[in-house]
Amino acid sequence: MAAPDGGCHRGFSNQNNDRKMRGQALMAPAGHLEFEGLLGERRIAARSELAQVIRMLSTENLPDVAKVDAELPVDAFFEPRLYSQLAVPGFESMTLSQLTLSKASDQSGSRRVRTDKAGIATFPGIGHIATGMPDADLTATYSPAKQAFSFPAEDGVEKWCEVRTSTFVPNTQIEIIEHIDPVLVNFLEQHIDAPENLKIVDNPQRYVESISKALGLIDHAGPDFHTALVESLQAILLFQHPSAESFAALGMHGMLFLNVPADAGINYFVEEITHQGGHVLFSEATLNRGEFFIAEPEAALSDFLGDSDPRSIYDAFHGLYTEHMESQIVLAVLDRELGVDGLESAFRRHLDAVLLRHARDLSLIGKFTDDIFSPLGKAVFMQFQDSYDHVIKENPHLLGVALHA
């Protein structure tokens, strides 16, 4: 768990139309329902709904809200840690001032902040500071010009702490996490076995270029999907763990958790950002789950299949979407020869694996669409099926993959 370099001391010495048309042609073959028309507006409406709910819960449950809340724009409440912190009653390890300072129109003035057991105070979107005061409840004043926080000292001399500034993926708001703060500690303890074996990768900044290039490939392959990703993704935590899988979760909505292999390259980040980022987007689009199902969304899929499939209906629906997007994006990257020299074999192996899973899930769930889905849910399912059929028709060399499903 990384510690910052910064310390304290006394005193202070439009995507163009052609690209959009190409993306739409890929995601919605001629003669089929246009996918963004089914889910795009719902995703945008759900983001607004989520932000308003988190604003309300923050007002009710977090301290210092009376002073802070009025000045904050809606997008301040997309901060992923707010979701997690508010989901655990009585768990308050970072203040609203800390979590939303980067979005405040006026960042001056004194604010209440809390440090962790290492004396570090984290400010998402700004960075973190090493105060030397563990588990402390402090009053701090931020100076954007100095990129530092000041604290009143007992001897009357201000104590200044310089910020170790956040690292972002270029041309996005996506922050690369460099310190595991208490909210993340609590969240990871609930979502990963043996969380004590998790550590942030050494020098996370070294992956920024690969992540940026991966997003560039996704943009060329599916501009609308890329636009949604960079709107909804707030942060990525790059970690290493002997057994944990990469994941995204509504409890830390907008953050991706990627277990990075030693040989991770651009292809890895294309695949994982599409997959895990797809979960984030689909969670937004299906926030009102009842609109998509006539069966209980959390019902076991095995109740319909008659086998031991461990997934819920809703989890399987998520899987269909991520399989759909991965196959569409990776196929477009390969077909358009988007500067992936040396990575073609890795992309093709991944495409084969995804199409195999997708064909299997479409076949399994397709037998029970009348029992599972509402008309809207069935329309979304048919988009998955039609897009898959279109891929096989236009790429007959992939038919062998389907026959093995």
N, C-alpha and C positions, 0 to 999 in steps of 0.2 A: 504494500500500500504506500503509494508514493508520498514523499514529503516535499514541500516546496523549497525553492532556493531562497525566495525573498524572506527577509527578517525584519525586525523592528530596531529602531534606534531613536535617540532623543534629538530633538530639533529636526530640521530637514535640509541638509546640504542638497424585348419581345421576340420571343421565338417567331421566326418568319413563317409565312403561310405554307411554303413548300415543305418545311419540316413538319408542320402540323398535319398537312395532308398525308404525308408518308406515315406518320404515327397512327392516324385514324385508319388508314388502309390496312395496317398490320393488325390493329386491335379489333377491327370490325369489318370482316370480309363482306364484299358486296352481297346483298340479299339477306343479311342477318341483322338482328337487333344491335344497335350501337351501344356498347357497354357503358360508356360514360353517361349516356342518357338514362340508364337504369340506376346507376350508383353515384354518379358525380355530384348531382345536386344534393342527394341525401348525405353524402360525406361532408360537404360544405356546411349544410344545416346542422349536422351533428357536432361539428367542431364548435360552432357558435353555442350550441346547447351545452356541450361539455364545459366550455369556458364560463358560461353563466352559472352553472351548477357549482363549479369550483370557487367562483367568486363568492357565491352565497355561503358555501361551507366554510370558506376562509373567514368570512365576516363573523360567522357563528362560533368558530372554534379556535382561531389563532389570535394571539395577543397583538397588540400595537396596530390592530386593523383600523381602528377609527381614524388614526392619523394617516395611514398609508393608503387605504383602499380607494379613497376618493380621487387620488391623483393617478391611478393606474389605468392604462388602456386595457381593453379586453384581452389582447394577446399576451399580457403578462400572466394570465391564468392558464396558459398552455404549458407552463413550466412543469416538467414531469414529476419532480419531487413533491409538488403539491398534492398530486393524486395519491402518492404513497403515504405521505405524512398524515393526510386527512383520513385515510382509510383505517388507521390504527388509533383507536380512542386513547387519549392520554399521552400519546407519543409526540412530544414536541422537542425536536433537537435543532431546528433551524427556524428563525423567525420569518414572518411574512416579509419584513423589510429586507432580509438577506436574500430570500428566494426570488424577489421581484425587483430588486434595485436596478438591474440593468435596463428594465423597461420603464422606469419612472421618468416622467418628463423633467422633474427637478430632482437631481441626485444629491443636492446639498442638504445641510441640516443634520442634526444628530439622529441616530437610529439605534434601536436595540438589536444586538447581534449575539449569537452564541458560538462558542468554540467547541471543538471536539476534545477527546482525551489527549490528543497530541498538541493542543493549543492552536489548532488551525481553524480558521473561519473561512467558509466557502461562500462565494457569491456567484451563482450561475450566470454565465454570460459576461462576467467581469474577470474572475480569477479567484485566487485564494491567498491568504496571508498567514504567516506564522507569528502568532502574538507572544508565545512563551507563557501563555496563561491557559492551562488546560481546564476544560469543563467550566468555562467562565461565562457569565451573563454580563455583557459589556454595553456601554454606550459609545458609538463610534460615529465619526464624521468622514465622509468620503470626499476626496478631491480628485475629480476626473483629470484635471490638468496635471497633477502630480502623480496620478495613478498610485495613490496611497490613502490609507485611513489614519486618522488621528484619534487618540484616546486621551482623556484627562488623566493626569498622573497625580499621585498623592503629594508630590513636592511642587505641584503647580506647573511643571514643565510638560508640554505636550509630548506624548509618545507617538511616533509615526511608524507605521508598518507598510512597507512597499508591497505592492500587489505582484504576484506571479500571474501574469495575464493569461487569459484563456486562449486556447488554440482553436481555430475554426477551419473547417473545410472551405477553401476559397470560393467566393461568390455564393455562399450559403450562410444560414444562421446555425448550422450544425456544429456544435461544440464537441471537441474530443476530450473526454473526461481524463483528468490527470491526477485526481485525488479521490479516494473513496470516503465520502463524507458520512456522517451518522445516518442520514436517511437512506443512503445506498447500502450501508452496512445492514440495517434492519431489513431492507427489501431483499437483499441477496441471501440473508439467513433463512428467509421464507421460501426462496425459489431455487436454491441450489443445495444439493447434498455436499457435505463437507466444505462449507463456505470458507473455512480457515485455509483451505488449499488454493483459494483463488488469489491471484495477484494481477495487477495491471501490467500490461506488457512493458518491457523496458523501452524507454524513449518512444512514447506513442506518436510523437510528431513525425517519426520516420515513415509512418504509413499514410500520412496525409496526402502525399502526391498520388499514391495508388488509389486511394478512396476518391480523390478528385477526378482522376482519369476514368475510374469505374462509373462515376456519375455522368461523365461526359459521354461514355458509350451508351449508358441507359438513355440519356437525352436524345442521342441520334436514333436509337432503336425505338423509343416510345416517348415522344416529347410530352404528351399529356400525363403519362405516368410519372415522368421525371418532375414535372411541375408540381404534382401532388406530393411527391416525396419531399422535395425541398421546402414545401409549405408545412408539412406535418412533422417532419423529423426535427427534433431539437438537439439531440446529443447522441453520441456513440461511445460506449465503454468497450475498449479493446482489452481483453483479459486472456489469461492462460489458466487452465484447470485440467487436471488429468482425465476427467470424465464428463464434465458438464457440456451440454449442447448450447449452441447459440440460441438466443430467444428474444422475443419482444412480449410485453405483457401490459394489459390495460392498467394494472396497478402502478406502472411507471410509464404511462402513455407518452409516446413521442421519443423514447430512448431505445436504442438498439444495444444488445449485449452480445458481442461477438467473441467467441473462443477462437483466437487466431492461431492457426498452425504455423510452424516455423517457416514453411515455404510459401506462405500466403502471398499471392500476387494479384494483379488486376482482375483476373478471372474469378478469384475467390471473392473479392469485394463486389463484383457485378452480381454474382450468384447470391451472396448472403444479403446484400442490401435490397435486392429485388425480393428475396424470400421474406426476410424479417420486416423490411419496410412495407411489403405487401400486407403482412399481418396488421401493421399499424393502420394502413389505409382502410382495410376491410373491416377492422373493428369500428372505425368511424362510420363507414357506410352502412353497417348493419347494427348501429347502436340500438335502434328500436327493433330488436330481434323478432318480435311477434309479427311484424309485417311480412316476414319471409317464410313462416312455417305454419302448418296446421298442427303438427306434432309439437310436443314440448322440446324446445331447442336443446336442453341439457339431457334429453333422453339418450340412452345408450344406443349407438348404431347397431350393436349386436342384437338388440331386441327385434330389429327388422331383418338383419342378415342371417340370424341364427348361428353365428359363429362367435369367436372370442375377440372381435375387434374392440380395442379398449377406448376408442374415441366416442365422444358425444356427437350427436347430429350436427351441432353447431361447429365443433372442432373439425369435422370432416368437410363441412362447407368452407371453412377457412382454408383447409388443405387444397380443395379444388381451385380456389382463387390463386393461391401462391403457386401451385403447379401450372396453372394457366399463364400467369405472368412470367414465370421463369422460362417456360418453353417459348413464349412469344418473344421475350427480350433476347434470350440466347440465340434463337434461330435468326432473328434480325441482325444481331451482331455478326454472325457467321455469314449470312447471305450477302450482307453489304460490305464485307471485308473491311471492317472498321478499325484497321490498324492494330490487329491482334496477332501479329507475326509471332510464331512460336507457341501460341496459346490455343490454336485451333483444336488440337487433339483433346486438350483438357476441357474446352467448351463442348466438344462433341460427346465426350463421355458423360458430362453432366446433362446434356440435352437428352441423351438416350435414357439415363436413369430417371429423369423427370417425366418424360413421355411414358415410360413404363408405369410409373406410379399413377400418372394422370389417367391413362387408359384403364387401369385396374379400378380406380375410384369411380370413374364415370360409369363403368360397367356395373359395379356393385350397387351404387346409389341409384343409377338410372332405372333399376327394376322397381323402385319404391317411391318414385317422385310423387305419385298421386296420394301416397300415404304420409309423406313428409312435408311437402312444400305447399305454400299458398301460391296463387297465380303469379305474384311477384317473384317469389323464390324459384318457381319453376321456370320463369322467363330468364332469370340469372343462370340457372343450371343449363338451360338450353343454349345460352351464349357460350358457356364453357364447352358444351358438346359440339356445337356448330363450329367454333373456332378450332377445336381439335380436329374435326373432320376436314376442315379447310386445310390445315397444316399437312395432314396425311395426303390429301388430294394433290396439293401443290408440291409435295416432297415425297414422291412414292418410294424413294430409297429408305424412308423411315418406317415403311409399312411393317417391316420385320419386327420393329420394336412393339408395334401395336399387337401383332399376332402372338407375342409372348406374354401379353397382359393376362 
